[in-house]
């Protein structure tokens, strides 16, 4: 599928059409990956936590946790924040 995306990008850059859905339909399904991870109390949960919920789950002694960057604060591509417009 990566090769399909590469070909689609090059075709778009050259102004040529490329049927991505047709190219993807010709690919084989990805194999199921076996894992040795077993959820348990020792290993913790697989639930992804955001922001304050993630910070509340940390256990530290005498250290204040402050997020460097929260995923929900990152602007989407093509939608710059006002900070990006400063010169």
C-alpha positions in Angstrom: 0.0 0.0 0.0 2.9 2.3 0.6 4.0 1.9 -3.0 0.4 2.7 -4.1 0.5 6.0 -2.1 3.9 6.8 -3.6 2.6 6.3 -7.1 -0.5 8.3 -6.4 1.6 11.2 -5.1 3.8 11.2 -8.1 0.8 11.0 -10.5 -0.8 13.9 -8.7 2.4 16.0 -8.9 2.5 15.4 -12.6 -1.2 16.1 -13.1 -2.0 12.5 -14.1 -5.0 10.5 -12.8 -4.5 7.6 -10.5 -7.2 5.2 -9.2 -6.0 4.6 -5.6 -9.1 2.5 -4.7 -8.4 0.1 -7.7 -4.7 -0.1 -6.8 -5.6 -0.9 -3.1 -8.1 -3.6 -4.2 -5.2 -5.5 -5.8 -3.2 -5.7 -2.5 -3.4 -8.8 -0.3 -4.7 -8.5 3.3 -2.1 -7.9 6.0 -1.3 -11.0 8.1 -2.4 -11.1 11.7 0.6 -10.4 14.0 1.0 -12.6 17.0 2.0 -10.8 20.2 3.5 -12.0 23.4 1.8 -9.2 25.4 -0.8 -10.4 27.9 -2.9 -7.8 29.7 -2.6 -8.1 33.4 -2.5 -6.0 36.6 1.3 -6.0 36.3 1.4 -4.9 32.7 -1.4 -2.3 33.0 -4.2 -1.5 30.6 -4.1 -0.9 26.8 -6.5 2.0 27.1 -4.9 5.3 25.8 -5.3 8.2 28.2 -5.4 11.9 27.3 -4.4 15.0 29.1 -5.5 15.3 32.7 -6.6 11.7 32.8 -3.1 10.5 31.8 -1.5 12.8 34.4 -3.8 11.6 37.1 -2.7 8.0 36.4 1.0 8.8 37.1 2.5 8.0 40.5 5.5 10.1 41.4 7.0 11.2 44.6 7.9 14.9 45.0 7.8 15.6 41.2 5.2 17.8 39.5 4.0 16.4 36.2 3.4 19.0 33.4 2.6 17.9 29.9 5.0 19.0 27.3 2.5 18.6 24.5 -1.0 17.3 24.5 -2.2 15.5 21.4 -5.5 17.4 21.3 -3.7 20.8 21.2 -1.7 20.0 18.1 -3.2 21.9 15.1 -4.3 19.9 12.1 -2.3 20.2 8.9 -3.6 23.1 6.8 -5.1 24.8 9.9 -2.2 26.7 11.4 -2.7 28.2 14.8 -2.2 32.0 15.3 1.3 31.3 16.7 2.4 30.1 13.3 1.4 33.4 11.7 3.7 35.6 13.8 6.8 36.9 12.1 
